[in-house]
């Protein structure tokens, strides 16, 4: 089951309580950035190479793809995809897998945020927020 299938099932069952939807998750992503470990190796190495020098990362680093998602509030999450067989490496597929892995890390963050919001709304007064102890 993927997120889209689960969302369809939730809607079909008429479950309407507050929740995080796939659309909410996507709307929370401000920007997406991809690079391979080889890109990172070469970029970091270029900071120390003299003019005219070259950086050649080990071939295996080009098989590890990273996705960095910057969320609306500035928080970042990462996902990765590693290819075991160089013959099977495909940049587009690697990026899709890395992004899916990064997105999976957003669900618990947004779930916590929603639960905290619901908890705060359910409080009868601020005294409860302090453990029921009044500091007056």
Secondary structure, DSSP 8 states (H G I E B T S, - for coil): --HHHHHHHHHHTT--SS---HHHHHHTEEEEEEEEHHHHHHHHHHTT--TT------GGGGGEEEEEEEETTS-EEEEEEE-S-GGG--HHHHHHHHHHHHHHHHHHHHHHHHHHHHHHHH-SSHHHHTTT----
